[in-house]
Amino acid sequence: MSEATRTRPDEDAPTGSPETGERDELTGETDVAPERSARSRISREQVILLLGIPVVVVLVLGGWVWWRATASLDAIESRQLAWGTLLDLTWEHVKITLVTTVFVLAAAVPLGVLLTRKGFDKAAPLVVGIGNIGQAAPAIGLVVLFAIWINFGFWTAVLAFTLYGVLPVLRNTIVGLQGVDRTLIEAGRGMGMSGRGVLLRIELPLAIPVIMAGVRTALVLVVGVASFGTFVDAGGLGALIQTGVVLSRNSILISGGLLIALLALLVDWVGRVLETALRPKGL
């Protein structure tokens, strides 16, 4: 066979590769590696969410501030929507949310860890089932019951909202820890790690994305139910909604609802930032 007719693999074979993402000379198409494409897509989605949510919050809040500064309000609306009043109510709402979230994490994460340990794991379905029943109860009813049982005030609202927000974090902690690859756990034990070392260095870091998803859900849930704090003298932006309903002032009612919605978006964004920062490399 002559050298001119001999087939040369390097000329006739496609030069592109799905693994490298290089250009195919025969088809003129570029094959993108699935793994790299997935990473790029996830990265773009994260960037859009991390940058887009604050922009939306700032734009909507800016529009509302412009309306508040230029609108013709009567005496009741001016008093309820005064800048000082709004700042006080917002701070009360944020304080309820922050303290409740700390209590939720302090209760749900250790309990979730305990319910995944040997000897306690059989009780996990029962505990989660009880939590589901508790969360099915109306939040306003839970707040009022605690107010009658204990007293009115800030800590009554925090206790009621803590019980209401525990379930998402508890459930996701259990699911996240149960989803860790058992071979990694056995490998850690084979390296001489103690049970505590395996938990802190392998299980919890790998379960962080799932746990943080539950924390974000709890944050948004607590921001919403914290509006009921006004019924037990705990303060918060719910006072605007209550006043708007009682006095038939739609401007006050809508303002309260809008500010609570923006606060929920903002705390969800904070949770997303923390989830991204705490996510182990490679996940």
N, C-alpha and C positions, 0 to 999 in steps of 0.2 A: 504494500500500500504506500502510495506516494505521500510525501510530506504535505502536499497541497490539499489532498482529500482527507487527511487524517483529522478526526474530530478532536477538537481541543476543548476540554471540559470548562476551562476558565473563560472561554468565549461564549459557549452555548448555554451554560447553566445560568439561571437567574442569580443576579448579584445581590438582590435585596433579601432581607431576612426579617421575619416578624420579631425575632429576638433583638436585633440591632436597630430596626426602624430605618434601614437604608433604602435608597431608591432602587426599584427594579428596572433594569435597562430594557427588558422586553416589553413590559406593560406600561412603563412610564408612571407607575403608581408607587406610592411610598407606603410600606407596611409599617405601622406603628406598633411597637411592643405593647401587648395588652396591659402588662403590669405598669409600664411607664405612663400609658394613657390614663389608666385608672387613678394613678397617683396625681397626674396633672389635673384630672377632672375634680377630684376631691379637694385638691389645693385651691383650685379656682372657686369652688363652692364655699369653702371656708373663708377665703378672702372677701367674696361678695357679701357673705353674712356678717363677718366681723366689721367690715367697713360700711355696709349698707344700713344696718340697723341704727347706728348712731346718727347717720345722716337723716334717716326718716324721722327719728325722734326730734332732732334739732329743727328740721323744717316744719314739722307739725307744731311743735312747741313755739317756734318763732311766729307762725301764723296765728296761734291762739294769743300770744302776748301782744301782737299787733292789734288783734281784735279787741282785747281787753283795754288797751291804751286809747283806742279811738272810739269805742262804743259809747252810746248814751245810756247810762245805767241809772235806775232809780235809787232811792236811799238804801233800800234793803240789799239790792244787788251790789252797790258800791261797798257796803259794809262787809258783806260775805266774801266778796272777791277782792278785798283790799290786799295789797302786796304782803303786808305783815301777817295778815291772817292766813294767806295761802302758804307762806313759808313755814309758819307754825304747824299748820295741818300736815304739810308735806313731811316735815321733820318727824312729827308724831307717827305718821304712817311708816316712814323708813325705819324708825326706832323699833316699832312693833315687828316689822319684817326681819330686821337684823337679829333681834333677841330671840325671836321664835325660831329662826333658821339655826342659830347656835344650839338651842335646845333640841331641835330636831336631829341635827347631826350627832350631838352627844348621846342621844337615846337610840337612834336608828342604826348607826354604823356598828357600834359594839354589839347590839342585839343581833344584827344581821350576821356578824362574824360568829357569834356564839351559836346561832342556829345552823351554821354550816360545819360545826365541829362534830366529831364522832360522839354519839351518845345524845346529842341534842338535835341532830338533823331531822329526826322523825317528827319533831314538834313544829317544824317550819311551816308545813301546810296549815296546821291549826292556827298558828299565830297570824299568818297572812290572811286566813279566812276571817278571823276576828277583826283584823284591821280593815278588811273590805266592808264588813258590816258596819263598823264605826264610821267609815268615810261615806257610806250611803246615807247616813243621817244628815239632815239639813244643818249647815254651819251655824245659821242664826239660832236654831234650837239648841245646839250644843253650847253656844256662848251664853244664852239666857239661863240654861240649866246650871252652868258653872257659876253664873252671877248669883243665882238664888242659893246655891249650895255654899259658896265661899263668900263672895262679896263683889261689889262693883269695883272697877278700876283696871289699871294697866296689866297687872300680873294675872288677873282672871282671864283677860283676853289672850295673853301669851300662852297660858296653860291650855286653853281650849284650842287655839290655833296650832299649838305643838302637836296635840293628839290628832288634829285633822291633817297635818302635813307629814306625819311620820311614815305613813304607808308607802309613798313612792320611793323614798330613800331606803327603807327597810327591804322592800321587794327587790329593788335593783341591786342592793348589796348582796342579797342572797343569790340572785341570778348571776351576778358578775363573778362571785367567788366560785359558784358551782360550774361556771363555764370555763374556768382555767384548765388548760390541758394537764391531765393527770401525770403524763410523762415528765413534764417540767417539774412538778412537785416531787416526784420520785427521784428525779435527777438531783434536785436540791438536797433531798435527804441523803442521797448517796454521796454527796460531797461533804457530808457531816453537819449540815445545818440543823439547828433545833427546830421544833415546831413553830416557835415564835419567829425565828429567822426566815423560815419558808413563807410564813404569813406576811411579814413586813417587806421582804425583798423580792418575792415572786408573786404571791397571790394578789395582794392589794394593788401593787403597781399595774398588773395586767387587768385587774377589775376596775381600775379608775375610770375608763371611758363609760362603762355601764353605770357605775355609781354616780358619776357626775351628771349623767342624763336624768337620773332620779332626783338629784339635787336641783337641777334646773326646773323640773316639773314642780317640785315642792316650793321653790321660790315663787314661781308664777302663781301657784295655788294660794300661798300665804298672802301675797300682795292682794289677790282678789278678795279673800275672806276677811282680810284686815279691815276692810271697809265696814264690817259689822262691829268693829270695836267702838264705834260711836254710841252704840246702844247700851254699852256698859261703862260709859264715861272713860274710855281708853283713848279717845281722840282719833285722829286720822282723817283722811280725805273723804271718808264716808259721811262726815258731817255735812259736806256740800250736797251730796245726793239726798240725804234726809231733809235738809232745809229746802232744797228745790222741790221735793215732792210735797212737803207740808204746806209750803207757801205758794205752790204753783208757779215757780220761777224756772222756766226751762233753761235759761242761760246759766243759772247756778247748777242745775241738775246735769246738764251736758258738760259743763266745765269740770265738775267732780269726776264724772265718768271718764272724760278724756284724759285727765291727769293720772288717774289710776291706771288706765290702759297704757299710757306712755311709761309710767313707772314699771309696769309689768314687762314691757318690751326691754327696758333698760336693764332690769335685774336678770332677765333671760340672756341678754348680751354679756353681762358680767360673768354669768355662769358658763357661757360658751367660751369666753376668753380663758377662764380658769381651766375648763376641760381641755382646751388646746394646749395650754401651758403645762398641765400635769400629765398629759398623755405620754406614755413611754415612747421613745424613738423606735420607729419601725412599725408602729401600729397605725 
